[in-house]
C-alpha cells in the first residue's frame, strides 16, 4: 500500500499526479498545433485559389516585324504540382 502512494507525486493543486498533468498539457499543445495547422492549410488553399498573376510576354511573329506584347495570366490550375 505504501509503495503505491510513493509512486504518485501530487502537484497539490487538484490532486492529480504529475504524469496526468503533463499528459493534459501535451494534449492541449497537440490540439492547438493541429488547429493552427488546419487554419494555415485553409488559408494557403484560399490564397492559391484566388491568386492570379499577369505577365506581359513579347511575341515576335516574323524577324522583320516588331514584337507584339500579349498579357498572359497564370492561374491555379496551371500548377502541375497540385
SEFIFI-540438 format. One record per residue: residue number from 1; residue in three letters; chain; x, z, y of N, C-alpha, C, O in turn. Coordinates in pm, 1 decimal, always signed. Each point is the difference from the previous one (the first is absolute). Layout:
N
 voza doti fipa      n.u      n.w      n.v     ca.u     ca.w     ca.v      c.u      c.w      c.v      o.u      o.w      o.v
  NUM  ALA    A        X        Z        Y        X        Z        Y        X        Z        Y        X        Z        Y
...
***
This chain:
82
 voza doti fipa      n.u      n.w      n.v     ca.u     ca.w     ca.v      c.u      c.w      c.v      o.u      o.w      o.v
    1  UNK    A    +80.6     +0.0   -118.0    -80.6     +0.0   +118.0    +85.6     +0.0   +125.3    -27.2    -73.6    +94.9
    2  UNK    A   +130.0   +155.7    -94.9    +85.6     +4.0   +117.0    +77.7   -128.9    +16.1    +31.3    -39.3   +112.4
    3  UNK    A     +0.4    -27.2   -222.0    +74.8   -125.7    +10.0    -85.4   -108.1    +65.4    +53.0    -86.5    +69.7
    4  UNK    A   -185.9    +90.2    -91.5    -88.1    -96.3    +63.4     -5.9    +22.7   +149.6     +1.7    -96.0    +76.9
    5  UNK    A     -8.5   +218.7    -34.9     -9.2    +28.3   +143.0   +133.5    -24.1    +69.4     +1.7    -27.7   +119.9
    6  UNK    A   +108.9    +37.2   -190.8   +130.6    -24.7    +60.8    +25.5   -149.5    +21.0    +78.6    -37.2    +87.1
    7  UNK    A   -143.8    -48.5   -165.5    +21.2   -144.1    +11.9    -69.5    -58.2   +123.2    +41.9   -104.2    +50.4
    8  UNK    A   -145.4   +168.4     -2.1    -73.9    -50.1   +115.2    +52.3    +66.4   +126.3    +15.9   +121.9     +6.1
    9  UNK    A    +10.2   -203.7    +93.6    +44.5    +51.5   +128.6   -110.3    -31.0    +99.2    -31.4   -116.7    +23.6
   10  UNK    A    -26.6   +218.0    +33.7   -109.9    -18.7    +92.6    +55.1    -15.5   +141.0    +97.0    +66.3    +36.9
   11  UNK    A   -159.3   -154.4    +42.4    +43.2    -14.5   +137.4    -67.5   +102.4    +90.7    +36.0    +11.7   +117.2
   12  UNK    A   -132.2    +61.8   -169.0    -59.9   +110.0    +73.1   -113.5    -39.1    +91.7    -68.7    +88.7    +50.8
   13  UNK    A    +45.0   -216.0    -26.8   -103.9    -40.1    +93.6   -135.3    -16.4    -67.8    -99.0    +59.1    +43.3
   14  UNK    A    +94.3   -138.2   -148.2   -127.6    -24.0    -67.5     +4.7    +33.3   -148.2    -93.8    -31.4    -73.3
   15  UNK    A   +198.9    +92.8    +29.4    +10.2    +39.7   -139.3    +46.3   -110.0    -92.4    +11.7    +22.4   -120.5
   16  UNK    A    +15.6   -142.4   +173.8    +45.5   -109.0    -84.9   +150.2    +11.3    -21.1    +71.6    +62.4    +78.4
   17  UNK    A    -27.4   -122.6   -183.4   +142.7     +5.1    -29.4    +73.0   -103.0    +84.3    -62.7    -86.8    +60.7
   18  UNK    A   +193.4    +95.7    -56.7    +80.0    -94.9    +75.9    -11.6   -140.3    -54.4     -1.1    -96.4    +76.6
   19  UNK    A     -7.8    +83.3   -208.9    -11.2   -131.9    -61.8   -133.1    -66.2    +35.4     -4.4   -120.3    +25.7
   20  UNK    A   -103.6   +197.8    -24.1   -130.1    -55.4    +37.0     -0.6    -43.7   +145.7    -56.2   -104.3    +33.4
   21  UNK    A   +117.4   +182.1    +52.1     +6.7    -33.6   +141.7    +79.8   -127.4    +21.6    -38.9    -84.8    +80.4
   22  UNK    A   +149.8    +70.7   -151.2    +82.1   -120.3    +11.5    -75.2   -122.0    -53.3    +12.0   -109.2    +55.4
   23  UNK    A    -88.9   +127.0   -161.8    -76.2   -110.6    -57.1   -107.1    -47.6    +98.4    -21.8   -120.1    +15.7
   24  UNK    A    -44.5   +215.2    +50.0   -101.5    -36.9    +98.8    +63.5    -72.8   +117.1    -54.8    -98.8    +48.8
   25  UNK    A   +168.7   +146.3     -3.8    +69.3    -62.2   +111.7    +45.9   -140.2    -39.5     -6.7    -92.4    +81.1
   26  UNK    A    +53.1    +76.0   -204.3    +40.5   -131.8    -48.7   -117.3    -95.2     -8.5    +12.6   -117.5    +34.6
   27  UNK    A   -126.8   +166.7    -80.3   -119.9    -84.5     -8.2    -45.8    -43.2   +138.7    -42.8   -113.8    +19.4
   28  UNK    A    +52.0   +205.1    +77.0    -40.8    -32.4   +136.6    +92.0   -106.3    +59.1    -46.8    -95.1    +62.6
   29  UNK    A   +177.1   +111.0    -82.1    +95.8    -99.6    +50.4    -22.3   -135.2    -65.8     +6.0   -103.3    +66.6
   30  UNK    A    -31.4   +103.3   -195.4    -24.0   -124.7    -71.5   -126.2    -68.2    +51.5     -1.7   -121.9    +17.1
   31  UNK    A   -102.6   +198.0     +7.3   -124.4    -55.7    +52.4    +22.0    -59.9   +138.4    -48.9   -109.1    +29.1
   32  UNK    A   +122.0   +179.8    +55.9    +27.5    -50.6   +134.6    +80.2   -129.8     -7.5    -30.2    -95.6    +71.3
   33  UNK    A   +131.4    +91.7   -156.7    +80.0   -121.3    -13.7    -82.2   -116.9    -52.1    +17.9   -113.3    +44.7
   34  UNK    A   -107.9   +139.9   -139.1    -84.3   -107.6    -52.5    -94.8    -53.6   +107.1    -21.5   -120.9     +8.4
   35  UNK    A    -35.2   +209.2    +73.0    -91.0    -42.9   +106.6    +76.0    -81.5   +104.2    -49.3   -103.1    +45.9
   36  UNK    A   +168.6   +148.1     -8.3    +81.1    -73.3    +96.9    +38.2   -137.3    -55.6     -5.5    -99.4    +72.5
   37  UNK    A    +43.9    +92.6   -199.5    +36.3   -127.6    -61.4   -120.0    -95.0     -2.3    +14.9   -119.2    +27.0
   38  UNK    A   -132.2   +170.7    -58.8   -120.1    -83.0     -1.1    -31.8    -50.8   +140.5    -33.1   -117.3    +17.3
   39  UNK    A    +42.7   +203.6    +81.9    -29.2    -40.1   +138.2    +98.7   -106.5    +48.1    -39.9    -95.6    +66.4
   40  UNK    A   +167.1   +111.2    -99.0    +98.9    -99.0    +41.1    -18.9   -133.2    -72.6    +23.6   -105.8    +58.2
   41  UNK    A    -65.4   +110.0   -183.3    -27.4   -122.7    -74.3   -118.2    -75.4    +59.9     +4.4   -122.1    +14.7
   42  UNK    A   -109.2   +195.0    +19.6   -117.2    -62.7    +62.3    +37.5    -57.9   +135.9    -42.6   -110.4    +34.0
   43  UNK    A   +121.7   +183.5    +44.0    +42.4    -49.6   +131.5    +84.0   -126.6    -13.8    -17.2    -94.1    +77.5
   44  UNK    A   +106.9    +90.7   -174.3    +82.9   -118.8    -21.3    -85.3   -119.4    -42.2    +24.6   -112.2    +44.2
   45  UNK    A   -123.3   +135.3   -128.3    -87.5   -109.0    -43.5    -81.7    -55.2   +117.2    -20.3   -121.0    +10.6
   46  UNK    A    -25.6   +209.0    +75.8    -77.3    -44.4   +117.0    +88.2    -80.4    +94.5    -40.2   -106.2    +47.5
   47  UNK    A   +160.2   +156.4    -20.3    +91.6    -72.2    +89.2    +35.2   -136.5    -58.2     +3.7    -99.1    +73.0
   48  UNK    A    +21.5    +93.1   -199.9    +35.2   -126.4    -64.9   -118.2    -96.0     +0.8    +18.4   -120.8    +15.1
   49  UNK    A   -138.0   +172.7    -31.1   -118.9    -85.1     -4.9    -37.2    -60.8   +133.0    -49.0   -112.9     +3.6
   50  UNK    A    +70.4   +183.9   +106.5    -42.3    -50.3   +130.9   +114.8    -61.5    +79.3    -23.1    -56.4   +107.0
   51  UNK    A   +144.6    +65.8   -156.2   +115.1    -50.0    +72.7     +9.8   -151.4     -9.5    -20.0    -58.2   -106.6
   52  UNK    A    +50.8     -4.3   +218.2    +25.0   -143.0     +4.8   +125.9    -22.1    +82.6    +25.8    +72.7    +95.9
   53  UNK    A    +50.7   -171.2   -132.8   +120.5    -31.8    +73.4     +1.2   -148.9    +28.4    -17.8    -81.7    -90.3
   54  UNK    A    +38.7    +47.4   +215.5     +0.2   -140.2    +39.5   +140.0    -37.2    +47.8    +63.8    +74.3    +74.6
   55  UNK    A    -17.7   -190.5   -119.2   +130.5    -49.7    +40.4    -13.6   -148.1    +33.2    -68.0    -74.5    -70.5
   56  UNK    A   +132.5    +33.4   +177.1     -1.7   -140.6    +39.3   +112.0    -70.4    -75.4   +117.0    +37.0    +10.1
   57  UNK    A   -155.9   -140.5    -86.8    +95.4    -73.8    -82.7    +11.3   -142.2    +54.6    -99.8    -71.7     +7.3
   58  UNK    A   +221.5    +30.3    +31.1    +15.4   -138.8    +45.8    +11.9    -95.3   -120.2    +80.9    +22.0    -90.1
   59  UNK    A   -161.9   -126.6    +90.7     +3.1    -99.4   -107.2    +34.6   -135.3    +61.6    -64.7    -45.8    +94.2
   60  UNK    A   +167.6    -16.3   -149.4    +41.7   -130.0    +50.1    -40.6   -105.8   -101.6    +46.2     +1.5   -114.1
   61  UNK    A   -131.8    -92.4   +155.6    -53.0   -102.5    -88.9   +102.0   -112.0    -20.4    +23.9    -43.8   -112.5
   62  UNK    A    +34.2     -0.4   +219.7   +100.8   -106.8     -7.2   +119.0    +40.3    +87.1    -17.1    +73.0    +97.6
   63  UNK    A   +135.8   -119.1   -131.3   +117.4    +39.4    +78.6     -4.3    -47.3   +145.2    +64.9    +59.0    +86.4
   64  UNK    A   -139.6   -163.0    -59.8     -5.6    -51.8   +137.5   -108.0    +67.7    +83.3     +2.7     -9.6   +122.7
   65  UNK    A    -97.9    +78.1   -186.2   -109.0    +66.3    +72.0    +35.3   +145.8    +26.7    +77.9    +60.0    -74.1
   66  UNK    A   -135.9     -2.5   +181.0    +24.9   +142.5    +25.8    -73.6    +87.3   -102.6    -97.0    -43.3    -62.3
   67  UNK    A   +144.5   +164.1    +46.8    -61.1    +92.9    -96.6   -137.3    +43.9    +49.0    -22.5    +16.3   +119.9
   68  UNK    A    -68.5     +2.4   -214.2   -134.7    +47.5    +29.6     -5.8   +147.5    -38.4    +30.0    +36.1   -113.8
   69  UNK    A    -68.2    +48.1   +207.9     -9.8   +144.5    -26.5   -136.6    +32.9    -57.2   -102.8    -28.0    +61.7
   70  UNK    A   +102.2    +87.2   -179.1   -124.5    +38.8    -67.0     +5.2   +149.6    -26.8   +100.6    +52.0    -48.3
   71  UNK    A   -208.7    +16.1    +79.9     -8.5   +144.6    -25.0    -40.4    +22.6   -145.4   -105.7    -45.4    -43.9
   72  UNK    A   +190.3   +115.4    -29.3    -29.5    +33.0   -139.4    -33.2   +148.8     -7.5    +65.9    +83.1    +62.6
   73  UNK    A   -167.0    -51.9   -138.6    -44.9   +139.1     -9.1    +19.6    +51.2   -142.4    -43.7    -63.2    -96.2
   74  UNK    A   +109.5   +177.8    +83.7    +21.2    +63.2   -130.2   -109.6   +104.4    -22.3    -33.3    +76.2    +90.7
   75  UNK    A    -21.7    -73.4   -210.8   -105.8    +94.7    -34.2    +39.3    +78.2   -124.0   +100.3    -30.6    -64.4
   76  UNK    A   -179.1   +130.9    +31.3    +34.7    +88.7   -111.5     -0.3    -73.3   -133.2    +78.6    +35.2    -88.0
   77  UNK    A   -162.3   -134.3    +69.7     -6.6    -65.3   -130.2   +113.5    -99.7    -21.9     +8.3    -60.7   -106.8
   78  UNK    A    +79.2    +42.7   +205.6   +119.0    -81.6    -18.6   +114.8    +80.5    -61.1   +103.7    -56.9    -34.0
   79  UNK    A   -120.7   +186.3    +20.0   +104.4    +85.6    -56.8     -2.9    -11.8   -152.2    -99.6    +34.1    -63.9
   80  UNK    A   +207.7    -81.7     +7.5     +3.0    -19.5   -144.2    +19.3   +133.0    -74.2    -33.9     +9.0   -118.0
   81  UNK    A    +86.9    +92.7   +183.4    +27.3   +126.9    -66.6   -128.4    +73.8    -35.6     -1.4    +80.8    -92.9
   82  UNK    A   -104.4   -107.5   +164.8   -125.2    +71.4    -27.3    -80.5    -73.9   -104.1   -108.9    +44.3    -36.7
***
